[in-house]
Amino acid sequence: MEFVDRLLKRFDGDAGLKKPTSALVCFSSPKTGKKMAQLIFQVAMTRSEGSSITLLYFMNRREEDLPEEEIAMLQSKISTDFMPKREKEKITLRTFISDEADHMAQIGKMIDELGCNLLVRGIRNEELNIRQVEHYSRLRRDPANPLPAILAQFPEEESLILQELSAMMENNRIPTALFVDNGMQQASRIFLPLLCKSDIHLFTYLYHLVQQEQTEIMLWDAIGIIKTEPKLQKIYQFIEKKSDGKLDLWNNDRKIDETFIREQDLMMIGVEGWSRLTNTPLLWKEQLPSLLIIKDNNL
């Protein structure tokens, strides 16, 4: 299988997984942004030397008239609060505060100027909740639904955010993720559904996750691809050995229930898998934790 062969090449010799990460983290809530910065260390950085995180804070309208002194203080506070103590001497952290209305143009410019190889955009539940994201994804899956008609079903502010997020996920050439903050306090218990073949790129992020302390990951191989693809099974076994018992494979003889989902801090899923999940009638979807939806076309 082509996807598996490309993934195996990425894992070959382990070297391709240890390249420095240059992440652009965009947010409009400092509280959500701080969670995202911590999450980037977990999912993308096993070796932080040479890596960088650029924080891009989109100010809301109420903050646009803040004096320069207060903006400088806010920028300093973000830079100080967002960096895990153990990483401060290893990683480059940049902080930008923006009042630009065209977020996508600024994101594209910064990716080019800084050579970013990972983009993460965060939204808090008050901006756009999981039910709205799910409803929008389900409508977009049907080619008979034109985008203007879909956006008309949402309030104006939510419609603008959805339009921006769609452009971000569809047009960026680098790995791109959307973080939907549903009140996550920490990312210790992580649920990773594997719902389609193209989403095996998640194994790259799984590799980083299993090497973090105090992390428990449950992988749900809903399509049985690990069992049926020997090469992928080899990669899974390689990651499992590095996990020190932090990685489990869900027993498909059991049903996933709402109790299990409520215990999770985060669900990490591929963009194609998310599309399939939104079109599948599952009762436990009502209990979804915070989401990290990742698109990686580089595999």
Secondary structure by P-SEA (a helix, b strand, c coil): caaaaaaaaaaccccccccccbbbbbbccaaaaaaaaaaaaaccccccccbbbbbbbbcccccccccaaaaaaaaaaaaaaaccccccccbbbbbbbbcccaaaaaaaaaaaaacccbbbbbbccccccaaaaaaaaaaaacccccaaaaaaaccaaaaaaaaaaaaaacccccbbbbbbccccccccbbbbbbcccccccaaaaaaaaaacccbbbbbbcccccccccaaaaaaaaaaaaacccccccccccccccaaaaaaccbbbbcaaaaaaaaaccccccccccbbbbbbbccc
